[in-house]
Amino acid sequence: MTTAEVETKTRTAGRFLERLDAAVEANNSLLCVGLDPDPDRIPIGVGLEDFLVGVIEATADLVCAYKPNAAFFEQYGDEGWRILRDVIAQVPDEIPVLLDAKRGDVGHTAEAYASAIYDWVGADAVTLNPYLGTDALEPFLVYEERHVFVLCRTSNPSAGDLQDVMAGDVRLYERVAELSRDWNTRGNVGLVVGATYPEEVARVRAICPDQLILLPGVGAQQGDINAAVGAATNDAGTGVLVNASRGVLYAQPFKNGCAVGGWAEASRNAAHDLRDAINAAR
């Protein structure tokens, strides 16, 4: 698909939550597949875009969303941005796309970021860093049909350096969760909470019983699916997007830079097994 063709393709209009709910129902899935292309793990002779589109085509009936990470595309400059737009354009219209960009800056800069991500890149949702506070988030929140996921308790090992610091009588990540309820006046604020910390997941869910949780850290980061999903789901057994990237993208063994067998089929099998494991933990 050429850049000109991408510019003429539009994704189905509609609220992120409505489209997410429909994908969850149609595919019986809470699985969000991360699209994080690592050139060292893509089969020789397969282009980056072809690889990602192949994964999408193989898994589109097994997921509730896709989550490309902007950094893996930005590193290629202009070509990376083109590929990102192309890949998003080729996701089926009924499946929402969440751009993992972790943006967060002063108001006028945030306005430019929001326009780039929503109006130009074409994402349906985005991850944000809430460190600068309300005015840095508002330019994204005014896009009422889109969704944001603010970093709350992340899955990396040193997350607690700041996120566990006491802010009054609560930890900082708990304060972020409390604030997110105030930011959620339009119903489009979710939180990022790592599966590697199921007790913290449970605390965030207790603070925010009705908001979406993006749950990274299963698979390659070895988060406990049963504990984390059980803590993250709401009373209806939903309300969470369980993200897996490397465990699905690179499920097929590689040897000397070549995939041993069919990589798309392996991604499909990994996504199928992970979806079923998530459902068993709901």
Backbone torsions as a table, in degrees:
resi	resn	phi	psi	omega
1	MET	NA	129.4	-179.5
2	THR	-83.6	165.2	178.0
3	THR	-60.3	-39.1	179.4
4	ALA	-62.5	-39.1	178.8
5	GLU	-66.3	-39.0	178.7
6	VAL	-61.7	-39.6	-177.0
7	GLU	-66.9	-21.4	179.0
8	THR	-93.4	-9.2	-179.0
9	LYS	-90.4	133.1	176.8
10	THR	-122.1	144.2	177.5
11	ARG	-85.0	153.0	-178.6
12	THR	-57.7	129.1	178.6
13	ALA	-73.3	149.9	177.5
14	GLY	154.6	162.0	-179.2
15	ARG	-67.6	139.2	179.7
16	PHE	-54.6	-46.3	-176.3
17	LEU	-63.2	-39.8	179.3
18	GLU	-64.6	-42.5	-179.2
19	ARG	-70.2	-37.6	176.8
20	LEU	-64.0	-47.3	179.4
21	ASP	-58.5	-39.8	180.0
22	ALA	-66.2	-39.4	178.9
23	ALA	-69.2	-39.6	176.5
24	VAL	-58.9	-44.6	-178.3
25	GLU	-69.4	-47.4	-175.4
26	ALA	-65.4	-39.0	-175.6
27	ASN	-102.2	1.8	-178.0
28	ASN	47.9	53.2	-168.7
29	SER	-144.9	141.0	168.3
30	LEU	-113.2	13.8	-175.9
31	LEU	-85.0	125.9	173.1
32	CYS	-111.7	118.8	-177.5
33	VAL	-93.6	123.5	177.2
34	GLY	-79.5	136.5	-179.9
35	LEU	-107.7	86.9	-174.7
36	ASP	-119.7	83.6	-172.5
37	PRO	-71.1	121.0	176.5
38	ASP	-107.4	110.7	-174.9
39	PRO	-59.4	-25.1	-180.0
40	ASP	-75.4	-11.6	-177.2
41	ARG	-118.1	2.2	176.2
42	ILE	-87.0	134.7	-177.3
43	PRO	-54.8	140.6	177.3
44	ILE	-57.8	134.2	178.2
45	GLY	89.6	-5.0	178.4
46	VAL	-106.0	123.4	179.4
47	GLY	-69.2	154.8	-178.0
48	LEU	-57.3	-47.2	-179.2
49	GLU	-65.9	-43.3	179.6
50	ASP	-61.7	-37.5	179.1
51	PHE	-62.6	-49.4	-177.4
52	LEU	-66.9	-41.6	178.5
53	VAL	-64.5	-36.3	176.3
54	GLY	-62.3	-40.3	176.6
55	VAL	-64.8	-43.7	178.8
56	ILE	-59.5	-48.2	-179.0
57	GLU	-61.9	-32.6	-177.7
58	ALA	-79.8	-18.9	-171.5
59	THR	-122.6	0.2	-169.4
60	ALA	-61.2	-23.4	179.0
61	ASP	-94.6	10.7	-176.8
62	LEU	-121.3	-1.8	-171.4
63	VAL	-121.5	164.9	171.8
64	CYS	-106.5	-14.8	-179.1
65	ALA	-168.0	164.1	169.9
66	TYR	-120.5	148.3	-176.7
67	LYS	-133.8	86.6	172.4
68	PRO	-69.9	141.7	176.2
69	ASN	-98.1	120.5	-172.6
70	ALA	-56.8	-35.5	-174.4
71	ALA	-60.7	-35.8	-177.1
72	PHE	-70.7	-14.6	176.7
73	PHE	-102.4	-38.3	-179.1
74	GLU	-59.4	-30.7	-177.4
75	GLN	-62.9	-16.6	179.7
76	TYR	-98.4	6.9	177.1
77	GLY	67.9	-140.3	-176.2
78	ASP	-56.6	-41.4	-178.5
79	GLU	-64.8	-36.9	178.4
80	GLY	-64.4	-42.6	177.6
81	TRP	-63.8	-39.6	177.6
82	ARG	-61.9	-44.3	-179.5
83	ILE	-63.7	-41.0	179.3
84	LEU	-58.8	-47.5	179.4
85	ARG	-63.8	-40.9	179.5
86	ASP	-61.9	-46.0	-177.5
87	VAL	-63.9	-45.8	178.7
88	ILE	-60.2	-41.0	-179.1
89	ALA	-63.9	-25.5	-176.5
90	GLN	-94.8	-0.1	170.3
91	VAL	-71.5	134.7	178.5
92	PRO	-51.6	139.5	-173.5
93	ASP	-57.2	-29.6	-175.9
94	GLU	-79.2	-5.7	-178.5
95	ILE	-109.2	122.4	-179.4
96	PRO	-71.0	152.7	178.5
97	VAL	-118.3	126.7	-179.5
98	LEU	-110.5	117.2	178.8
99	LEU	-87.8	120.0	177.5
100	ASP	-85.6	94.2	-175.3
101	ALA	-119.8	-20.8	177.8
102	LYS	51.5	44.8	179.3
103	ARG	-76.0	159.2	177.2
104	GLY	173.6	108.7	-177.2
105	ASP	-155.6	176.4	-178.0
106	VAL	-60.0	161.5	-166.2
107	GLY	-50.7	-51.6	-175.6
108	HIS	-68.6	-32.3	176.1
109	THR	-71.0	-39.6	177.8
110	ALA	-61.9	-35.3	176.8
111	GLU	-60.0	-41.1	179.5
112	ALA	-68.0	-41.3	177.4
113	TYR	-61.1	-45.3	-178.3
114	ALA	-62.3	-43.6	179.3
115	SER	-63.0	-41.9	-179.9
116	ALA	-62.5	-45.5	-174.4
117	ILE	-73.9	-42.6	-176.0
118	TYR	-87.3	-45.2	-172.5
119	ASP	-87.0	-31.8	-175.3
120	TRP	-103.3	-52.3	-179.9
121	VAL	-70.2	-37.4	177.2
122	GLY	92.6	20.9	178.8
123	ALA	-76.3	155.6	179.6
124	ASP	-96.9	-16.7	-178.9
125	ALA	-156.5	166.9	-176.5
126	VAL	-152.7	151.0	172.0
127	THR	-90.9	141.3	-177.0
128	LEU	-130.8	149.5	172.8
129	ASN	-94.2	119.2	-174.2
130	PRO	-87.2	8.9	-170.6
131	TYR	-60.5	-29.7	-178.8
132	LEU	-85.5	-7.4	174.2
133	GLY	92.5	-167.6	-167.8
134	THR	-59.2	-45.6	-173.6
135	ASP	-67.0	-22.9	177.0
136	ALA	-78.5	-20.1	-179.7
137	LEU	-93.9	-30.3	-172.1
138	GLU	-55.8	-39.9	179.4
139	PRO	-59.7	-24.6	175.2
140	PHE	-84.5	-36.7	-174.5
141	LEU	-69.4	-24.9	-179.4
142	VAL	-68.7	-16.0	171.8
143	TYR	-80.5	84.4	-166.8
144	GLU	-65.9	-26.3	-178.6
145	GLU	-86.7	-5.3	176.1
146	ARG	-98.0	-179.9	-177.2
147	HIS	-139.3	149.4	173.5
148	VAL	-121.6	150.7	175.0
149	PHE	-126.2	109.9	-176.6
150	VAL	-86.4	139.4	177.3
151	LEU	-63.3	127.8	-176.4
152	CYS	-123.9	-69.5	176.3
153	ARG	-131.4	98.2	-170.4
154	THR	-82.2	167.6	-168.7
155	SER	-91.7	-5.0	-176.5
156	ASN	-75.2	155.6	-172.3
157	PRO	-59.5	-35.9	-176.2
158	SER	-97.7	18.2	-179.1
159	ALA	-55.5	-34.6	-176.2
160	GLY	-69.4	-12.9	179.8
161	ASP	-53.1	-39.9	176.1
162	LEU	-111.5	-40.9	-169.6
163	GLN	-70.4	-19.9	177.9
164	ASP	-97.9	-1.2	178.1
165	VAL	-64.1	138.8	-178.7
166	MET	-71.7	132.0	174.6
167	ALA	-119.0	89.1	-170.6
168	GLY	75.0	-125.0	-177.9
169	ASP	-101.3	11.0	176.8
170	VAL	-130.6	161.5	174.5
171	ARG	-74.9	158.2	-175.4
172	LEU	-58.9	-41.9	-179.2
173	TYR	-65.0	-32.1	176.2
174	GLU	-69.3	-35.1	176.5
175	ARG	-66.0	-39.7	175.9
176	VAL	-60.0	-43.3	178.5
177	ALA	-61.4	-41.8	178.3
178	GLU	-62.8	-45.1	-179.8
179	LEU	-63.6	-34.0	-177.5
180	SER	-61.7	-27.3	176.5
181	ARG	-66.2	-37.7	177.2
182	ASP	-69.4	-35.9	-179.7
183	TRP	-72.6	-15.4	-169.7
184	ASN	-89.4	30.6	-177.1
185	THR	-64.5	-24.2	178.9
186	ARG	-99.1	2.1	179.4
187	GLY	72.1	27.8	-176.3
188	ASN	-128.8	30.8	178.9
189	VAL	-119.2	120.2	172.5
190	GLY	-116.6	-176.6	-176.0
191	LEU	-132.8	149.8	173.9
192	VAL	-100.9	119.1	-179.9
193	VAL	-135.9	126.8	-173.1
194	GLY	-74.7	139.2	178.9
195	ALA	-67.8	-15.6	-179.7
196	THR	-73.6	-7.2	-179.6
197	TYR	-128.8	71.8	-174.3
198	PRO	-61.9	-31.4	178.5
199	GLU	-66.2	-39.5	177.2
200	GLU	-69.1	-35.1	175.3
201	VAL	-57.8	-45.2	-179.2
202	ALA	-62.8	-38.2	178.7
203	ARG	-64.8	-43.3	179.9
204	VAL	-64.5	-41.9	179.3
205	ARG	-62.6	-36.7	178.3
206	ALA	-66.1	-36.7	179.5
207	ILE	-73.8	-37.0	-175.4
208	CYS	-124.1	74.2	-173.6
209	PRO	-67.2	-20.4	-172.3
210	ASP	-113.4	1.4	-176.4
211	GLN	-98.8	155.4	177.7
212	LEU	-71.3	145.6	172.8
213	ILE	-119.7	126.6	169.5
214	LEU	-91.1	121.7	-169.5
215	LEU	-116.1	87.5	173.8
216	PRO	-84.0	166.2	172.5
217	GLY	110.0	-1.9	172.4
218	VAL	-84.3	165.9	178.2
219	GLY	78.7	-115.0	-173.4
220	ALA	-61.0	-31.9	179.3
221	GLN	-87.7	-0.8	169.4
222	GLN	64.1	33.1	172.3
223	GLY	-69.6	145.1	-179.1
224	ASP	-75.6	110.1	-175.4
225	ILE	-61.0	-48.1	-176.2
226	ASN	-60.3	-47.7	-177.8
227	ALA	-68.2	-45.3	-174.4
228	ALA	-71.0	-46.0	-179.5
229	VAL	-66.3	-40.3	177.4
230	GLY	-60.1	-35.0	179.7
231	ALA	-79.0	-28.8	-171.7
232	ALA	-88.9	-29.0	-176.4
233	THR	-67.4	152.5	176.9
234	ASN	-86.7	-172.1	-176.5
235	ASP	-62.9	-23.2	180.0
236	ALA	-88.6	-0.7	-178.6
237	GLY	80.0	17.9	178.4
238	THR	-128.9	-147.6	175.3
239	GLY	80.3	12.8	-177.9
240	VAL	-141.7	142.4	170.8
241	LEU	-111.3	112.6	-177.8
242	VAL	-91.2	111.3	-173.9
243	ASN	-92.6	135.1	171.3
244	ALA	-137.0	134.1	-178.5
245	SER	-117.2	-77.3	-174.4
246	ARG	-61.0	-35.6	-177.9
247	GLY	-64.7	-22.3	177.3
248	VAL	-99.7	-48.8	-176.5
249	LEU	-59.7	-41.9	-172.2
250	TYR	-117.7	43.3	-178.9
251	ALA	-70.1	-27.9	-177.3
252	GLN	-82.8	133.7	178.3
253	PRO	-59.9	144.9	177.9
254	PHE	-117.5	143.9	178.1
255	LYS	-139.3	121.4	-178.9
256	ASN	54.0	40.2	176.6
257	GLY	79.8	5.5	-178.5
258	CYS	-118.2	141.2	175.3
259	ALA	-73.2	135.2	177.1
260	VAL	-87.8	95.8	-177.0
261	GLY	95.4	-161.9	-175.1
262	GLY	-85.5	112.8	-176.1
263	TRP	-71.6	-35.9	179.8
264	ALA	-66.0	-41.9	178.3
265	GLU	-64.1	-39.0	178.4
266	ALA	-64.4	-39.8	177.3
267	SER	-63.5	-40.7	178.6
268	ARG	-62.8	-45.0	-179.6
269	ASN	-63.2	-40.9	179.1
270	ALA	-65.0	-42.4	179.2
271	ALA	-64.8	-40.6	179.6
272	HIS	-61.4	-47.2	-178.9
273	ASP	-65.5	-39.0	-179.3
274	LEU	-70.1	-41.7	175.5
275	ARG	-56.2	-45.0	-178.2
276	ASP	-67.3	-36.5	177.7
277	ALA	-65.7	-40.3	176.9
278	ILE	-62.8	-45.1	-179.6
279	ASN	-63.2	-35.2	178.5
280	ALA	-67.0	-24.8	-178.2
281	ALA	-92.5	-6.6	-175.9
282	ARG	-66.6	NA	NA
